[in-house]
Amino acid sequence: MKTYTPNLKLGRAVQQGEFNIAAIGLDHNHIYGMCKRLADAGASVKWVYDPDPHKTQWFKEKFPEVEVAPSAQTILEDQEVHMVAAAPIPSERGELGLKVHRHGKHYFTAKTPFTSIQQLEKAKEMVRQTGKVWAVNYSERIAVESAVFAGQLIEEGAIGRVVQVIGTGPHKLKEGERSSWFFEKEKYGGILCDIGSHQVEQFLTFSGAKRAEVVFSRTENYAHPDYPELEDFGEVSLKADNGASNYFRVDWLTPDGLHSWGDGRTFILGTDGYIELRKNLDLMRSRESDHLFLVNHEGEQYFSLKGKVGLPFYHHLIGDCLHGTEKAMTQEHAFLASELSLKAQNMAERERGG
């Protein structure tokens, strides 16, 4: 039986001071992971700005070396800053990215990058003008070691040609910990363009698709009548240009009894085998993350991957910004994942009469 070994763990891409980043907008906690992983890859976190001083203080506790900027403009005008990482309210992320690019800097945003097709189109035009990177933190693949290793296995031909991806993205709502914008449709955009974008992106990656169409989409609010603008359930079916298909379900219905924020799973079917990912836990068996199961003509294999693969996206993103390459993720791919998520969201709203 062939032995598959993780081989993607990378060191620092740059030395201290060679790639400076700043954080603007701390409305979503993903900003901390984004900056930490870039720092682990060698980036220097120079500035932070948010209008809420409590948020900047919390950020500074995690990054003691960072300076608190008096305004976002201070960061934008600092020519030593190469990239702005951002996680403001979702509906504000597109406009901030335009400002960042106008000031000659690369932009790295939390998902969802956009809440409307119009915002996406403006971003595409800005990238054409500036040539700068507009990266998106699709963390349920790029920050998950089992998902990174799945990509390696697919590239090595372990399951043949990928013909279908099925994904589940359940999440705990934790409504008492959420800001008011989380429950306002105009600000968060809808469940499919938000957490659904993770699922779309991983399908495009694992299948190798360059284009896809939305075949079916649906959203509901099943369990939260006190928040009428919240969608706590969504499902989508996609068909790619290469014949691969995708179905995914996302929800905010994970019960409090689960110790993790969500039991995310992915099933990847190929012509010569299949892969199952249990990303956050192996229910009732292990509270550790990153479990991968591989079945092909040679047999069955299990991989426990936490701490063994690394997260090469962040290393490559720094190199892409410095050298004009696209090793982390192509710009076309990053935008396509958002575009399909937005189209699925819009289709679901039309079906509901919204």
C-alpha positions as CSV (number, residue, x, y, z in Angstrom):
1,M,0.0,0.0,0.0
2,K,1.4,3.4,-0.9
3,T,2.3,5.6,2.0
4,Y,1.1,9.2,1.8
5,T,3.0,11.7,3.9
6,P,2.2,15.4,4.6
7,N,4.9,17.5,3.0
8,L,3.5,21.0,3.0
9,K,4.8,22.4,6.4
10,L,6.7,25.5,5.7
11,G,8.9,27.9,7.7
12,R,9.0,31.7,7.6
13,A,8.6,33.3,4.2
14,V,10.4,36.5,5.3
15,Q,12.4,37.9,8.1
16,Q,11.2,40.5,10.7
17,G,10.4,43.8,9.0
18,E,10.4,42.6,5.4
19,F,6.6,42.3,5.2
20,N,4.6,44.6,7.3
21,I,0.8,44.2,7.9
22,A,-1.8,46.2,9.7
23,A,-5.3,45.3,10.9
24,I,-8.3,47.5,10.3
25,G,-11.8,46.5,11.5
26,L,-12.0,44.0,14.4
27,D,-15.7,43.2,14.1
28,H,-15.1,39.5,13.5
29,N,-12.8,37.4,15.5
30,H,-11.3,35.9,12.4
31,I,-8.9,38.9,12.3
32,Y,-6.8,37.4,15.1
33,G,-6.3,34.1,13.3
34,M,-5.5,35.9,10.1
35,C,-2.9,38.1,11.6
36,K,-1.4,35.3,13.8
37,R,-0.9,33.0,10.8
38,L,0.7,35.7,8.8
39,A,2.9,36.5,11.7
40,D,3.9,32.8,12.0
41,A,4.9,33.0,8.4
42,G,7.1,36.0,9.0
43,A,4.9,39.0,8.7
44,S,5.4,41.9,11.1
45,V,2.1,43.3,12.6
46,K,2.8,47.0,12.7
47,W,-0.6,48.7,13.3
48,V,-4.1,48.1,14.4
49,Y,-7.2,50.4,14.1
50,D,-10.8,50.0,15.2
51,P,-13.1,52.8,16.5
52,D,-13.8,50.6,19.6
53,P,-10.8,51.0,22.0
54,H,-11.8,47.8,23.8
55,K,-11.3,45.8,20.6
56,T,-7.9,47.4,19.9
57,Q,-6.8,46.7,23.5
58,W,-7.8,43.0,23.1
59,F,-5.8,42.9,19.8
60,K,-2.8,44.4,21.5
61,E,-2.9,41.8,24.2
62,K,-2.5,39.2,21.5
63,F,0.1,41.2,19.5
64,P,2.1,43.3,22.1
65,E,4.4,44.8,19.5
66,V,1.5,46.4,17.6
67,E,0.9,50.2,17.6
68,V,-2.7,51.5,17.9
69,A,-3.3,53.9,15.0
70,P,-5.3,57.1,15.6
71,S,-7.2,56.5,12.4
72,A,-7.5,54.1,9.5
73,Q,-6.0,56.8,7.3
74,T,-2.8,56.7,9.3
75,I,-2.4,53.1,8.3
76,L,-3.3,53.7,4.7
77,E,-0.8,56.5,4.3
78,D,2.1,54.5,5.9
79,Q,4.2,53.4,2.9
80,E,6.0,50.7,5.0
81,V,2.7,48.7,5.2
82,H,2.5,46.1,2.5
83,M,-0.9,44.6,3.4
84,V,-4.1,45.5,5.3
85,A,-5.9,42.6,7.0
86,A,-9.5,43.4,7.7
87,A,-12.6,42.0,9.4
88,P,-15.1,44.8,9.7
89,I,-18.9,44.3,9.3
90,P,-19.3,42.2,6.1
91,S,-21.2,44.9,4.2
92,E,-18.2,47.3,4.7
93,R,-15.4,45.0,3.6
94,G,-15.7,45.7,-0.1
95,E,-15.5,49.5,0.3
96,L,-12.5,49.2,2.7
97,G,-10.7,47.1,0.1
98,L,-11.2,49.7,-2.5
99,K,-9.5,52.3,-0.2
100,V,-6.7,50.0,0.6
101,H,-6.0,49.4,-3.1
102,R,-6.2,53.1,-3.9
103,H,-3.3,53.6,-1.4
104,G,-1.2,51.0,-3.1
105,K,-1.5,48.1,-0.6
106,H,-2.6,44.5,-0.8
107,Y,-5.8,43.5,1.0
108,F,-6.7,40.4,3.0
109,T,-10.3,40.2,4.1
110,A,-12.2,37.8,6.3
111,K,-15.0,36.0,4.5
112,T,-17.5,37.0,3.3
113,P,-15.6,39.5,1.2
114,F,-18.8,41.0,-0.3
115,T,-22.5,41.1,0.3
116,S,-23.5,42.1,-3.2
117,I,-22.5,41.4,-6.8
118,Q,-22.0,45.2,-7.3
119,Q,-19.3,45.2,-4.6
120,L,-17.6,42.3,-6.3
121,E,-17.6,44.0,-9.7
122,K,-16.1,47.1,-8.2
123,A,-13.3,45.0,-6.6
124,K,-12.6,43.2,-9.9
125,E,-12.2,46.6,-11.7
126,M,-9.9,47.9,-8.9
127,V,-7.7,44.8,-9.1
128,R,-7.4,45.3,-12.9
129,Q,-6.3,48.9,-12.2
130,T,-3.9,48.3,-9.4
131,G,-2.6,44.8,-9.8
132,K,-2.7,44.3,-6.1
133,V,-3.8,41.2,-4.3
134,W,-7.4,41.0,-2.9
135,A,-7.2,37.9,-0.8
136,V,-9.9,36.2,1.1
137,N,-9.6,34.1,4.3
138,Y,-11.6,31.1,3.4
139,S,-10.4,29.5,6.6
140,E,-12.4,26.3,6.6
141,R,-10.0,25.0,3.9
142,I,-6.8,27.1,4.1
143,A,-6.7,27.1,7.9
144,V,-7.6,23.4,8.3
145,E,-4.7,20.9,8.1
146,S,-6.9,17.9,7.1
147,A,-8.3,20.0,4.2
148,V,-4.8,21.0,3.2
149,F,-3.7,17.4,3.2
150,A,-6.8,16.4,1.2
151,G,-5.7,18.8,-1.5
152,Q,-2.2,17.2,-1.5
153,L,-3.8,13.7,-1.9
154,I,-5.9,14.8,-4.8
155,E,-2.9,16.3,-6.5
156,E,-1.0,13.0,-6.1
157,G,-3.9,11.1,-7.7
158,A,-4.9,9.2,-4.6
159,I,-8.6,9.1,-5.5
160,G,-8.4,9.7,-9.3
161,R,-10.5,12.4,-10.8
162,V,-12.8,14.2,-8.4
163,V,-16.4,13.9,-9.5
164,Q,-18.4,15.1,-6.4
165,V,-17.8,17.0,-3.2
166,I,-20.4,17.0,-0.3
167,G,-19.8,19.5,2.5
168,T,-21.5,20.3,5.8
169,G,-20.8,23.5,7.7
170,P,-22.8,23.4,11.0
171,H,-22.1,26.2,13.4
172,K,-23.1,27.2,16.9
173,L,-25.1,30.5,17.0
174,K,-24.0,31.7,20.5
175,E,-26.5,34.5,20.1
176,G,-25.5,36.2,23.3
177,E,-22.0,36.7,22.0
178,R,-23.0,38.1,18.7
179,S,-23.1,41.8,17.7
180,S,-26.3,43.3,16.4
181,W,-25.1,43.4,12.8
182,F,-24.9,39.6,12.8
183,F,-28.7,39.5,12.7
184,E,-29.2,42.2,10.1
185,K,-29.5,40.9,6.6
186,E,-28.2,44.0,4.9
187,K,-25.0,43.9,7.0
188,Y,-24.1,40.2,7.1
189,G,-25.5,39.3,3.6
190,G,-27.1,36.0,4.2
191,I,-26.0,32.5,5.3
192,L,-24.9,31.4,1.8
193,C,-22.7,34.3,1.0
194,D,-21.3,34.1,4.5
195,I,-20.4,30.7,5.8
196,G,-21.6,29.1,2.5
197,S,-18.6,30.7,0.8
198,H,-16.2,28.3,2.6
199,Q,-18.1,25.4,1.0
200,V,-18.0,26.9,-2.5
201,E,-14.3,27.6,-2.3
202,Q,-13.3,24.1,-1.2
203,F,-15.5,22.6,-3.9
204,L,-13.7,24.7,-6.6
205,T,-10.3,23.7,-5.1
206,F,-10.9,20.0,-4.7
207,S,-12.6,19.5,-8.0
208,G,-10.2,21.8,-10.0
209,A,-13.2,23.6,-11.5
210,K,-12.7,27.0,-13.2
211,R,-16.4,27.8,-13.6
212,A,-19.6,26.5,-12.1
213,E,-23.3,27.2,-12.0
214,V,-25.8,27.3,-9.2
215,V,-28.4,24.5,-9.8
216,F,-30.4,24.9,-6.6
217,S,-30.3,26.9,-3.4
218,R,-32.5,27.4,-0.4
219,T,-32.4,29.3,2.9
220,E,-34.7,29.2,5.9
221,N,-35.1,30.5,9.4
222,Y,-36.3,27.4,11.3
223,A,-35.6,28.1,14.9
224,H,-35.0,31.8,15.6
225,P,-38.3,33.7,15.2
226,D,-36.9,36.5,17.4
227,Y,-34.4,37.3,14.7
228,P,-36.5,37.4,11.5
229,E,-33.6,38.5,9.3
230,L,-31.4,35.6,10.3
231,E,-31.1,32.6,8.1
232,D,-30.2,29.6,10.2
233,F,-30.2,27.0,7.4
234,G,-29.0,27.0,3.8
235,E,-28.3,24.4,1.1
236,V,-26.9,24.6,-2.3
237,S,-26.2,22.4,-5.3
238,L,-23.5,23.4,-7.9
239,K,-22.3,21.9,-11.2
240,A,-18.9,22.7,-12.5
241,D,-17.5,23.2,-16.0
242,N,-15.5,19.9,-15.7
243,G,-18.6,17.8,-14.8
244,A,-18.0,17.7,-11.0
245,S,-21.0,18.4,-8.7
246,N,-21.3,19.8,-5.2
247,Y,-24.0,19.7,-2.5
248,F,-23.5,21.6,0.7
249,R,-25.5,22.4,3.8
250,V,-24.7,25.2,6.3
251,D,-26.6,26.0,9.4
252,W,-26.6,27.8,12.8
253,L,-28.3,24.9,14.5
254,T,-25.5,23.1,16.3
255,P,-26.6,22.2,19.9
256,D,-24.8,23.5,22.9
257,G,-24.0,19.9,24.0
258,L,-21.3,19.7,21.3
259,H,-18.0,20.8,22.7
260,S,-16.8,22.2,19.4
261,W,-18.3,25.2,17.5
262,G,-19.4,22.8,14.7
263,D,-18.9,19.2,13.4
264,G,-17.8,20.2,10.0
265,R,-17.3,17.3,7.5
266,T,-16.4,17.0,3.8
267,F,-16.8,14.0,1.5
268,I,-14.8,13.9,-1.7
269,L,-15.6,11.3,-4.3
270,G,-13.1,10.4,-7.0
271,T,-13.1,7.9,-9.8
272,D,-10.6,5.7,-7.9
273,G,-11.5,6.3,-4.2
274,Y,-12.9,8.8,-1.7
275,I,-11.8,11.0,1.2
276,E,-13.7,12.0,4.3
277,L,-12.7,14.9,6.5
278,R,-13.8,15.3,10.1
279,K,-12.4,18.8,10.5
280,N,-13.1,19.8,14.1
281,L,-13.5,16.5,16.0
282,D,-14.3,12.8,15.6
283,L,-17.6,12.6,17.4
284,M,-17.5,10.6,20.7
285,R,-14.0,9.3,19.7
286,S,-11.6,12.3,19.7
287,R,-11.9,15.9,20.6
288,E,-8.8,16.6,18.6
289,S,-9.2,18.2,15.2
290,D,-8.1,17.2,11.7
291,H,-9.1,13.6,10.9
292,L,-8.8,12.3,7.4
293,F,-10.0,9.0,6.0
294,L,-8.8,7.7,2.6
295,V,-10.2,4.7,0.8
296,N,-8.9,3.7,-2.7
297,H,-8.0,0.5,-4.6
298,E,-5.1,-0.1,-2.3
299,G,-7.1,-0.2,0.9
300,E,-8.2,2.0,3.8
301,Q,-6.1,4.6,5.6
302,Y,-6.6,7.0,8.5
303,F,-4.6,10.1,9.2
304,S,-4.5,12.2,12.4
305,L,-3.2,15.4,11.1
306,K,-3.3,18.1,13.8
307,G,0.1,19.8,13.9
308,K,1.5,17.7,11.1
309,V,0.7,19.5,7.9
310,G,0.9,23.3,8.5
311,L,-0.9,26.0,6.7
312,P,1.0,27.0,3.5
313,F,-1.5,29.5,2.3
314,Y,-0.3,32.3,4.6
315,H,3.4,31.6,3.7
316,H,2.6,31.7,0.0
317,L,0.3,34.8,0.3
318,I,3.3,36.8,1.6
319,G,5.4,35.6,-1.4
320,D,2.6,36.4,-3.8
321,C,2.4,40.0,-2.6
322,L,6.1,40.5,-2.8
323,H,6.8,38.7,-6.1
324,G,3.6,39.0,-8.1
325,T,2.9,35.2,-8.0
326,E,-0.3,33.3,-7.3
327,K,0.8,30.3,-5.3
328,A,-1.6,30.8,-2.4
329,M,-4.7,31.3,-4.5
330,T,-5.4,32.9,-7.8
331,Q,-7.4,36.1,-7.8
332,E,-9.9,34.6,-10.2
333,H,-10.5,31.7,-7.8
334,A,-11.0,34.0,-4.8
335,F,-13.5,36.1,-6.6
336,L,-15.3,33.1,-8.2
337,A,-16.0,31.5,-4.8
338,S,-17.6,34.8,-3.7
339,E,-19.5,35.2,-6.9
340,L,-21.1,31.8,-6.8
341,S,-22.0,32.3,-3.1
342,L,-23.7,35.5,-3.9
343,K,-25.5,34.0,-6.9
344,A,-26.7,31.1,-4.6
345,Q,-27.9,33.7,-2.0
346,N,-29.8,35.7,-4.6
347,M,-31.4,32.6,-6.1
348,A,-32.6,31.5,-2.6
349,E,-34.0,34.9,-1.9
350,R,-35.9,34.9,-5.2
351,E,-37.3,31.5,-4.3
352,R,-38.5,32.8,-1.0
353,G,-40.0,35.9,-2.6
354,G,-37.4,38.2,-1.0
